[in-house]
């Protein structure tokens, strides 16, 4: 009677199963290696913070770099910690809404970079009055003025 040794058969089956598994770092559709996002770099103009006035906008899409360059999915998303102060569109356009501060977050993969956006109040614009028109044709006004004597010799 022949003796069959199971251990070598089980070892061979296990090796075949391991060899058939798809590696975790490949793109299933194309068989390419998946490269994870390692970091997000912010341009110096915003990395230490940015400032806007109410109503102003700032596009930050071109100020963000996802590394490494060959990362498989470099999709970037943006968010604001306080949308009453500032909003951020999917395209990276920040709109200053009202006075205050908000943290703007930029995310790609498992990485996030943040900076503080400070929004200041819009200054009131001075508009000089050039004409006053009254609808009534007869109005009575009480006017008073203080007059100081002027020495006209000072102007000769």
C-alpha positions as CSV (number, residue, x, y, z in Angstrom):
1,X,0.0,0.0,0.0
2,X,1.3,3.4,-0.9
3,X,1.5,6.2,1.7
4,X,0.5,9.7,0.6
5,X,2.2,12.4,2.4
6,X,-0.2,15.4,2.8
7,X,2.3,18.0,4.0
8,X,4.0,18.5,0.6
9,X,0.6,18.7,-1.1
10,X,-0.7,21.3,1.3
11,X,2.5,23.3,1.0
12,X,2.2,23.3,-2.8
13,X,-1.4,24.3,-2.6
14,X,-0.6,27.2,-0.3
15,X,2.2,28.5,-2.5
16,X,-0.1,28.4,-5.5
17,X,-2.8,30.3,-3.6
18,X,-0.3,33.0,-2.5
19,X,1.1,33.3,-6.0
20,X,-2.4,33.9,-7.5
21,X,-3.3,36.7,-5.1
22,X,-3.3,40.2,-6.5
23,X,-0.8,42.5,-4.8
24,X,-2.4,45.3,-2.8
25,X,-0.4,48.0,-4.7
26,X,-1.7,47.4,-8.2
27,X,-4.5,49.0,-10.1
28,X,-7.0,46.2,-10.8
29,X,-8.2,47.6,-14.2
30,X,-4.8,48.3,-15.7
31,X,-2.4,46.1,-13.7
32,X,-0.4,49.2,-12.8
33,X,1.1,49.9,-9.4
34,X,-0.8,52.2,-7.1
35,X,1.2,55.1,-5.8
36,X,-0.2,56.7,-2.6
37,X,-0.2,60.5,-1.9
38,X,2.6,61.2,0.5
39,X,2.2,64.9,1.1
40,X,0.5,68.1,0.1
41,X,2.6,71.2,-0.4
42,X,1.1,74.7,-0.1
43,X,2.6,77.7,-1.9
44,X,4.5,80.1,0.3
45,X,1.8,82.8,-0.4
46,X,-0.7,80.8,1.6
47,X,1.2,78.3,3.8
48,X,1.6,80.8,6.7
49,X,-1.9,82.1,6.3
50,X,-3.8,84.4,3.9
51,X,-6.0,87.5,4.2
52,X,-9.0,88.7,2.3
53,X,-11.6,91.4,2.6
54,X,-15.3,90.6,2.7
55,X,-16.5,89.9,-0.9
56,X,-13.0,89.1,-2.3
57,X,-12.1,85.7,-3.8
58,X,-8.9,83.7,-4.0
59,X,-8.2,80.7,-6.2
60,X,-5.9,78.2,-4.5
61,X,-6.0,75.3,-6.9
62,X,-2.7,76.4,-8.6
63,X,-1.2,77.0,-5.2
64,X,-1.5,73.3,-4.1
65,X,1.0,70.5,-5.1
66,X,0.2,66.9,-4.4
67,X,3.3,64.7,-4.0
68,X,4.7,62.5,-5.3
69,X,4.2,63.7,-8.9
70,X,3.3,60.1,-9.9
71,X,0.6,59.6,-7.3
72,X,-2.2,57.4,-8.7
73,X,-5.1,59.6,-7.4
74,X,-4.2,63.2,-7.0
75,X,-7.8,64.4,-6.6
76,X,-7.9,67.4,-4.2
77,X,-10.8,68.4,-2.0
78,X,-11.2,71.7,-0.1
79,X,-13.1,72.7,3.0
80,X,-13.6,75.6,5.4
81,X,-13.9,75.3,9.1
82,X,-16.5,78.1,9.2
83,X,-18.6,78.8,6.1
84,X,-20.0,81.9,7.7
85,X,-16.5,83.4,7.3
86,X,-15.3,81.8,4.1
87,X,-16.5,79.2,1.6
88,X,-14.4,77.0,-0.7
89,X,-15.7,75.6,-4.0
90,X,-14.8,72.2,-5.4
91,X,-12.5,74.0,-7.8
92,X,-10.6,75.7,-4.9
93,X,-12.1,79.2,-5.1
94,X,-12.3,80.8,-1.7
95,X,-14.9,83.5,-1.1
96,X,-14.6,85.8,1.9
97,X,-18.1,86.0,3.4
98,X,-17.8,87.9,6.7
99,X,-15.2,89.2,9.2
100,X,-13.4,86.5,11.1
101,X,-11.0,83.6,10.7
102,X,-11.4,80.1,9.2
103,X,-9.1,77.1,8.7
104,X,-9.0,76.1,5.1
105,X,-8.2,72.4,4.6
106,X,-6.8,70.8,1.4
107,X,-7.0,67.0,1.2
108,X,-5.8,64.4,-1.2
109,X,-5.6,60.7,-0.4
110,X,-4.9,60.3,3.3
111,X,-3.1,63.6,3.5
112,X,-4.3,67.1,4.6
113,X,-2.7,70.5,4.6
114,X,-4.2,73.5,6.4
115,X,-3.8,77.2,6.6
116,X,-5.6,80.1,8.4
117,X,-7.6,82.5,6.3
118,X,-8.4,85.9,8.0
119,X,-11.3,87.9,6.6
120,X,-11.5,91.6,7.4
121,X,-14.6,93.8,7.2
122,X,-15.1,95.7,4.0
123,X,-14.5,99.4,4.6
124,X,-17.5,101.7,4.0
125,X,-17.0,103.7,0.8
126,X,-17.5,107.4,1.0
127,X,-19.9,108.7,-1.6
128,X,-20.1,112.5,-1.7
129,X,-23.5,114.1,-2.0
130,X,-23.7,116.3,-5.1
131,X,-27.4,117.1,-5.4
132,X,-30.3,117.2,-3.0
133,X,-33.8,117.3,-4.6
134,X,-37.0,118.1,-2.7
135,X,-40.4,116.9,-3.8
136,X,-42.3,119.6,-2.0
137,X,-42.2,123.1,-3.6
138,X,-42.6,125.1,-0.4
139,X,-40.8,124.0,2.7
140,X,-39.7,126.0,5.7
141,X,-36.2,125.4,7.1
142,X,-34.7,127.0,10.1
143,X,-31.0,127.5,9.6
144,X,-28.4,129.1,11.8
145,X,-24.7,129.8,11.4
146,X,-22.0,131.1,13.6
147,X,-20.0,134.0,12.1
148,X,-16.6,135.1,13.1
149,X,-15.3,138.6,12.1
150,X,-12.7,138.4,9.4
151,X,-10.0,141.0,8.8
152,X,-10.0,141.5,5.0
153,X,-6.6,143.1,5.2
154,X,-5.2,139.6,5.7
155,X,-6.3,138.7,2.2
156,X,-5.0,141.7,0.4
